[in-house]
Amino acid sequence: MRSLPHAWTPTRIDHLGQMIPYLFALGCARAWMTLTFATLPSAAAIAIDPHAVFDCAYALVGVACSLASRKLTPLQERTMPKRLALCAMTASSLLVVLANQTGFSFLNMGGAVFGGAGFCLVLLMYSEALVPLSLVRIALYTAASRFVAVPIAWMCQSDDPWRTAFALAILPIVAIACTRHAYASAPAANRPAGNCAFTIPWKPIALLSLYAFVYGLREANLSMGAGIHSSLSTAIVMGVVFVSIYLFSDRFSLAAVCRSPLLLMACGVLLIPTEGMVGSISSGYLISMSYTLVSLLLSLLLYDLSKRLGIAIVSLMGMIKVSALFRVAGAWCAEALSQLGLFGQTHNAAMIAVIVMMVLAGTLMLLPEKEIASMWGARHVDAKNLAGELHREERINERCNELTRTHKLSPREDEVLRLLARGNSNDAIERELFIASGTLKAHIQRIYVKLDVHSRKQLDELFSDVRTESA
């Protein structure tokens, strides 16, 4: 009698209770931004759109923090950034409420400046709380947080001005408090050393800026529910990412995420000239989802660079905020094109030609998939079992924490030990840490003495049970 095949049982990522402070940190911050400016109608009484002012303040503060990261980081361990973020978001909420109650729309301009600055600071502090985690857990928590922001924003929306004002006052407090708690609860030993001397990863930034520009071109034509903030399209794509990683982590590969944004964007722009309501809605949703997905992918790439090279995450995440300026530029470009007198199919055909050429050329030239694999590491891009990779990475970190604490390894020796434990070669470690061969050999020799081992084989035996358990 032939035996029945074993049923497939998904390998799920455990300890999701740790995700709660991260959910409310980013979820409340994004919900606040949605209630203040993402859904704020453009004011006809003033020449400059407050949305553009918000994006410009957001981008400029991010770049400033990146350039000054040597003096500012870690933001979470300083009192001033938290106070500035809370004061800026509170002032923004107050000005927006006053503008709605008095009809003085120019107050939205001041609210936009404060709002963009405060929101950027919260996101940078949130990134410091995320970076000690494993890359797979970062992806899972980020997707869940962006998803949760949608129902939070929906529950806080109300026709009652006092209820809205109360929500705008409470959300920044909850976001900053949860961000601080998440940072304190994350493993301190896994935080990057905070090296600020690095080459700006201009290709990921340029690619995200390209998608931002294309999104800006179509932003004025998006249907209801589409958008990159706390919208239905964001909930859909982030929900799919979360479910894929959590339920199907042993069959899910990040290589699929690398290819998805280009496919979604191409389908979205090809649907632009489609007649009827369905085509217009589909186009807006696909373009929004494409931009949201590529922002998640490239953020993960920067988190990995920070973890592997010890770069302060604020240096990287602050610089990538410049893409918001390209979103503004895209909106201005779309308005300029509308002034040229192109209508109907001619306008749509011109728009499609520009967008398709930009997206295809940018994606293929700036960040091909092979380069993502070489920069990010094939172990993440081609991983067939993300849950297994996560468990292995976390168990290795725990063992390294134990050995460092017990044998009193120096911070640099701890870095070398973690890279050795992951199976990196000496050449790879020298490239990642920017040290000479003789310096690395000296570090390894001191590690051997402190751990009482005499070869790489004996060192590997200290992690053999971890690797066997994770396999």
C-alpha positions in Angstrom: 0.0 0.0 0.0 1.5 3.3 -1.1 2.0 5.8 1.7 0.5 9.2 1.3 2.9 12.2 0.9 3.4 14.3 4.0 1.4 17.4 4.1 3.3 20.6 3.6 3.6 22.6 6.9 4.7 26.2 6.6 7.7 27.3 8.7 6.6 30.4 10.4 8.7 33.2 12.0 8.2 33.1 15.7 8.3 35.7 18.6 6.0 38.1 16.8 5.0 39.7 20.1 8.3 41.7 19.9 6.7 43.5 16.9 4.0 45.4 18.9 6.1 48.6 19.7 7.3 48.7 16.1 3.8 48.4 14.8 2.5 51.4 16.8 5.7 53.4 16.3 5.6 53.5 12.5 1.9 53.0 12.3 0.9 56.0 14.4 3.5 58.2 12.7 2.3 57.4 9.2 -1.4 57.7 10.3 -0.6 61.2 11.7 1.0 62.2 8.4 -2.0 60.9 6.5 -4.4 62.8 8.7 -2.5 66.1 8.4 -1.1 66.3 4.9 -1.6 63.2 2.8 -5.4 63.9 2.6 -5.1 67.7 2.9 -6.7 69.3 -0.1 -4.5 71.7 -2.0 -5.2 75.3 -1.1 -6.2 77.4 -4.1 -5.7 80.7 -2.1 -1.9 80.2 -1.9 0.5 79.8 -4.8 2.6 76.9 -3.3 1.1 73.5 -2.5 1.5 72.6 1.2 2.1 69.0 0.1 5.2 70.1 -1.8 6.4 72.2 1.2 5.9 69.1 3.5 8.0 66.9 1.1 10.7 69.5 0.7 11.1 70.0 4.5 11.1 66.2 4.9 13.8 65.8 2.4 16.0 68.6 3.5 15.9 67.5 7.2 16.8 64.0 6.1 19.8 65.1 4.1 20.9 67.4 6.9 20.8 64.6 9.4 22.7 62.4 7.1 25.5 64.9 6.5 25.7 65.6 10.2 25.3 62.0 11.4 28.8 61.9 12.9 27.7 64.5 15.5 24.0 63.5 15.8 23.9 59.7 16.0 22.6 57.8 17.6 19.5 60.0 17.7 17.8 57.7 20.1 20.4 58.2 22.8 20.0 62.0 22.7 17.1 63.9 24.3 17.0 66.8 21.9 15.9 64.9 18.7 12.9 63.4 20.5 11.9 66.8 21.9 12.3 68.4 18.5 10.3 65.7 16.7 7.4 66.0 19.3 7.4 69.8 19.3 7.5 69.9 15.5 4.7 67.4 15.0 2.6 69.1 17.8 3.0 72.5 16.2 2.1 71.1 12.8 -1.1 69.5 14.2 -2.0 72.8 15.9 -1.5 74.9 12.7 -3.5 72.4 10.6 -6.4 72.4 13.0 -6.4 76.2 13.2 -6.3 76.4 9.4 -9.3 74.1 9.1 -11.2 76.0 11.8 -10.4 79.6 10.7 -10.1 79.1 7.0 -6.7 80.7 7.0 -5.1 78.3 4.6 -1.7 79.9 4.8 -1.3 78.3 8.2 -1.0 75.0 6.5 2.4 76.2 5.1 3.9 76.6 8.5 2.3 73.2 9.5 3.9 71.6 6.5 7.4 72.8 7.4 7.1 71.6 11.0 5.3 68.4 9.9 7.9 67.4 7.3 10.8 68.0 9.8 9.1 66.1 12.7 8.0 63.2 10.6 11.5 62.8 9.1 13.1 62.7 12.6 10.6 60.1 13.8 11.4 57.9 10.8 15.1 58.2 11.3 14.8 57.3 15.0 12.6 54.3 14.0 15.3 53.1 11.6 17.8 53.1 14.5 15.4 50.8 16.4 15.0 48.5 13.4 18.6 48.1 12.4 19.7 45.7 15.2 17.1 43.1 14.0 17.7 40.5 11.4 17.0 41.6 7.8 14.0 39.3 7.4 12.5 40.6 10.7 13.0 44.1 9.5 11.1 43.4 6.3 8.3 41.7 8.3 7.9 44.4 10.9 8.1 47.2 8.3 5.4 45.6 6.1 3.1 45.0 9.1 3.6 48.6 10.4 2.8 50.2 7.1 -0.3 47.9 6.9 -1.4 48.8 10.4 -1.1 52.6 9.7 -4.1 52.3 7.3 -6.7 51.2 9.9 -5.3 53.5 12.5 -5.7 56.5 10.1 -9.2 55.2 9.2 -10.3 55.0 12.9 -8.9 58.5 13.6 -10.8 60.2 10.8 -13.9 61.9 11.9 -16.2 64.8 11.1 -15.9 65.9 14.7 -13.1 68.6 14.8 -12.4 67.9 18.5 -11.9 64.2 17.9 -9.6 64.9 15.0 -7.6 67.4 17.1 -7.3 64.9 19.9 -6.0 62.2 17.5 -3.5 64.6 15.9 -2.2 65.4 19.4 -2.0 61.8 20.7 -0.5 60.1 17.6 2.9 61.8 17.7 3.2 61.0 21.5 2.4 57.4 20.9 4.7 57.1 17.9 7.8 58.6 19.7 7.2 56.7 22.9 6.9 53.4 21.0 9.9 54.2 18.9 11.9 54.8 22.1 10.6 51.5 23.6 11.5 49.6 20.4 15.0 50.9 20.4 15.5 50.0 24.1 14.2 46.5 23.6 16.3 45.7 20.6 19.6 43.8 21.1 22.2 46.5 21.7 25.1 44.2 20.7 23.7 44.0 17.2 23.7 47.8 16.6 26.2 49.0 14.0 29.2 50.8 15.3 28.1 54.0 13.7 30.9 54.5 11.1 30.0 57.7 9.1 32.9 57.4 6.6 31.3 55.8 3.6 30.5 56.2 -0.1 26.9 57.3 -0.7 25.0 54.4 -2.4 23.8 56.7 -5.2 22.4 53.9 -7.4 19.6 52.8 -4.9 18.9 56.5 -4.2 18.7 57.3 -7.9 16.4 54.4 -8.6 14.0 55.3 -5.8 14.1 58.9 -7.0 13.2 57.7 -10.5 10.2 55.8 -9.2 9.3 58.8 -7.1 9.4 61.1 -10.2 7.1 58.7 -12.1 4.7 58.5 -9.2 4.7 62.3 -9.0 3.8 62.5 -12.7 0.6 60.5 -12.1 -0.2 61.6 -8.5 -2.8 64.2 -9.5 -4.6 61.5 -11.5 -4.7 58.7 -8.9 -8.1 57.3 -8.0 -9.5 57.2 -4.5 -7.7 54.6 -2.4 -4.4 54.7 -4.4 -1.3 56.4 -3.0 1.9 55.7 -1.1 0.7 56.8 2.3 -1.9 55.1 4.5 -4.1 54.1 1.6 -5.8 51.0 0.4 -3.1 50.3 -2.2 -0.4 50.5 0.5 -2.4 48.1 2.7 -2.8 45.6 -0.2 0.9 45.5 -1.2 2.2 45.5 2.4 -0.4 42.8 3.4 0.8 40.6 0.6 4.5 41.1 1.6 3.7 40.3 5.2 1.7 37.2 4.5 4.2 35.9 1.9 7.1 36.2 4.4 5.2 34.9 7.4 3.2 32.0 6.0 5.4 31.0 3.0 8.8 31.9 4.3 10.2 28.5 3.4 9.1 29.0 -0.3 9.4 32.8 -0.6 12.4 34.4 -2.2 13.3 38.0 -2.1 14.4 37.7 -5.7 10.6 37.9 -6.5 10.5 41.3 -4.7 13.4 42.6 -6.8 11.4 42.0 -10.0 7.9 43.0 -8.8 8.2 46.8 -8.8 9.2 47.0 -12.5 6.4 44.6 -13.5 3.8 46.6 -11.5 5.0 49.9 -12.9 5.0 48.7 -16.5 1.5 47.3 -16.2 0.3 50.5 -14.5 1.6 52.9 -17.2 0.3 50.7 -20.0 -3.2 51.0 -18.5 -3.1 54.8 -18.4 -4.9 55.2 -21.8 -7.4 52.5 -21.0 -10.9 53.9 -21.4 -13.4 53.5 -18.6 -13.2 53.6 -14.8 -11.6 50.2 -14.3 -8.5 51.0 -16.3 -8.0 54.3 -14.5 -8.3 52.7 -11.1 -6.0 49.8 -12.0 -3.4 52.1 -13.3 -3.3 54.3 -10.2 -3.2 51.3 -7.9 -0.4 49.5 -9.8 1.8 52.6 -10.0 1.3 53.3 -6.3 2.0 49.7 -5.3 5.1 49.7 -7.5 6.6 52.7 -5.7 5.7 51.4 -2.3 7.3 48.1 -3.0 10.5 49.5 -4.5 10.9 51.8 -1.4 10.6 48.8 0.9 13.2 46.8 -1.2 15.8 49.6 -1.3 15.3 50.4 2.4 16.1 46.8 3.1 19.2 47.1 1.0 20.4 50.1 3.0 19.6 48.3 6.3 21.8 45.4 5.2 24.6 47.8 4.2 24.4 49.4 7.6 24.6 46.0 9.4 27.4 44.6 7.2 29.6 47.7 7.1 28.8 49.2 10.4 27.5 52.4 8.9 25.2 54.6 11.0 21.7 53.9 9.6 20.8 57.6 9.8 23.6 58.4 7.3 21.9 56.1 4.7 18.2 56.6 5.5 18.6 60.3 5.8 20.1 60.6 2.4 17.4 58.5 0.7 14.8 61.1 1.8 16.0 63.2 -1.1 13.6 61.1 -3.3 10.7 63.2 -1.9 12.1 66.1 -4.0 11.8 64.1 -7.1 8.2 63.3 -6.3 7.5 67.0 -6.1 9.4 67.5 -9.4 7.3 64.9 -11.1 4.1 66.7 -10.0 5.4 70.0 -11.4 6.5 68.3 -14.6 3.0 66.8 -15.1 1.5 70.2 -14.6 3.9 71.7 -17.2 3.0 68.9 -19.7 -0.7 69.7 -19.2 0.0 73.3 -20.3 1.4 72.2 -23.6 -2.0 71.6 -25.1 -1.7 67.8 -25.5 -5.1 66.2 -24.9 -6.7 62.7 -25.1 -4.7 59.9 -26.7 -1.8 62.1 -27.7 -1.2 63.2 -24.1 -1.5 59.6 -22.9 0.8 58.3 -25.5 3.4 60.9 -24.7 3.1 60.2 -21.0 3.5 56.4 -21.5 6.5 56.8 -23.7 8.3 59.0 -21.2 7.5 56.8 -18.2 8.2 53.5 -19.8 11.6 54.6 -21.1 12.6 56.1 -17.8 11.6 53.1 -15.7 13.1 50.5 -17.9 16.4 52.3 -18.5 16.7 53.3 -14.9 16.0 49.9 -13.5 18.3 48.1 -15.9 21.1 50.6 -15.6 21.0 51.7 -12.0 20.4 48.5 -10.1 20.2 45.2 -12.1 19.3 42.1 -10.1 22.8 40.7 -10.3 24.2 43.8 -8.6 21.6 43.6 -5.9 22.7 40.1 -5.2 26.4 41.1 -5.1 25.7 44.1 -2.8 23.1 42.5 -0.7 24.4 39.0 -0.6 23.0 36.0 -2.5 22.1 34.4 0.8 19.2 36.9 1.1 18.2 37.4 -2.5 18.2 33.7 -3.4 17.2 32.3 0.0 14.6 29.5 -0.3 13.7 29.4 3.4 13.6 32.8 5.0 12.4 31.5 8.3 15.4 29.1 8.4 17.8 32.0 7.5 16.2 34.1 10.2 16.5 31.5 12.9 20.1 30.7 11.9 21.1 34.4 12.0 19.4 35.0 15.3 21.0 31.9 16.9 24.4 32.9 15.7 23.9 36.4 17.1 22.9 35.0 20.5 26.0 32.7 20.5 28.3 35.7 19.6 26.7 37.8 22.3 27.4 35.0 24.8 31.0 34.5 23.7 31.7 38.3 23.6 30.3 38.8 27.1 32.0 35.7 28.6 35.4 36.2 27.1 35.4 40.0 27.1 36.1 40.6 23.4 36.7 44.1 22.2 34.1 45.8 19.9 36.3 45.1 16.8 37.0 41.5 17.9 33.2 41.1 18.3 32.7 42.4 14.7 35.3 40.0 13.3 33.8 37.0 15.3 30.3 37.6 13.9 31.7 37.7 10.3 33.7 34.5 10.9 30.7 32.8 12.5 28.7 33.5 9.3 31.4 31.8 7.2 32.9 34.9 5.6 36.4 34.5 4.2 39.3 36.6 5.3 39.2 38.6 2.0 35.5 39.3 2.5 36.0 40.5 6.1 38.9 42.8 5.0 36.6 44.4 2.4 33.7 44.8 4.8 35.7 46.3 7.6 38.2 48.2 5.5 41.2 46.7 7.3 44.5 45.3 6.1 45.3 41.6 6.0 47.8 41.9 8.9 45.3 43.8 11.1 42.7 41.1 10.5 45.1 38.3 11.3 46.0 40.1 14.6 42.4 40.3 15.5 41.7 36.7 14.7 44.8 35.6 16.7 43.5 37.5 19.8 40.1 35.9 19.3 41.6 32.5 19.3 43.6 33.2 22.5 40.5 34.5 24.3 38.3 31.7 23.2 41.0 29.1 23.7 40.8 27.7 20.2 43.7 27.2 17.8 42.2 27.1 14.3 39.2 28.2 12.2 37.9 24.6 12.4 37.8 24.7 16.2 36.2 28.1 16.0 33.5 26.7 13.7 32.8 23.9 16.2 31.7 26.5 18.7 28.8 27.2 16.3 28.2 23.7 15.0 25.1 23.1 17.2 23.6 26.4 16.1 24.0 25.6 12.4 22.7 22.1 12.8 19.7 23.2 14.7 18.9 25.9 12.1 19.4 23.6 9.1 
